[in-house]
């Protein structure tokens, strides 16, 4: 696999992760945890605890991918 292909995949994966994290933030603000089934409450608590980390890691993966693409641009 070429470096450019890997960097492009990283940039796309990071962007997808950022989009997912943003949608999660909106969803977590709109849903009342006490009005959903117990198995959903577990997922809400997990995402509430880990969404910031997921957002930061996704942004870092996207930034690294974009930086590599910028340095290998012809």
C-alpha positions in Angstrom: 0.0 0.0 0.0 1.4 3.4 -1.0 1.9 6.1 1.6 -0.6 8.4 -0.1 -3.3 5.8 -0.1 -2.7 5.1 3.6 -2.7 8.8 4.4 -6.0 9.3 2.4 -7.6 6.4 4.3 -6.5 7.9 7.6 -7.9 11.3 6.7 -11.2 9.8 5.7 -11.4 7.6 8.8 -10.6 10.6 11.0 -13.3 12.7 9.3 -15.8 9.9 9.7 -14.9 9.6 13.4 -15.3 13.3 13.9 -18.7 13.2 12.2 -19.7 10.3 14.5 -18.5 12.1 17.6 -20.4 15.2 16.7 -23.6 13.3 16.0 -23.1 11.6 19.3 -22.9 14.9 21.2 -26.1 16.0 19.6 -27.9 12.7 20.4 -26.6 12.6 24.0 -28.1 16.1 24.6 -31.5 15.2 23.1 -32.0 11.8 24.8 -33.2 11.5 28.4 -31.3 8.5 29.8 -34.1 7.7 32.3 -36.6 7.2 29.5 -34.8 4.5 27.5 -34.4 0.8 28.2 -31.5 -0.3 30.6 -29.3 -1.7 27.8 -29.4 1.7 26.0 -28.6 3.5 29.3 -25.4 1.5 29.5 -24.4 2.7 26.0 -25.3 6.3 26.8 -23.1 6.2 29.9 -20.2 4.7 28.0 -20.4 7.2 25.1 -20.8 10.1 27.6 -17.6 8.9 29.3 -15.6 8.3 26.2 -16.9 10.7 23.5 -14.2 13.4 24.2 -11.4 10.8 23.8 -13.0 9.5 20.6 -13.2 13.0 19.3 -9.6 13.9 20.0 -8.3 10.6 18.6 -10.4 11.0 15.4 -9.1 14.6 15.0 -5.5 13.4 15.5 -5.9 10.6 12.9 -7.4 13.0 10.4 -4.7 15.6 11.0 -1.9 13.1 10.6 -3.4 11.8 7.4 -3.8 15.3 6.0 -0.3 16.3 7.1 1.2 13.3 5.3 -0.9 14.1 2.2 0.3 17.7 2.3 3.9 16.6 2.4 3.6 14.0 -0.3 1.6 16.2 -2.7 3.2 16.6 -6.1 
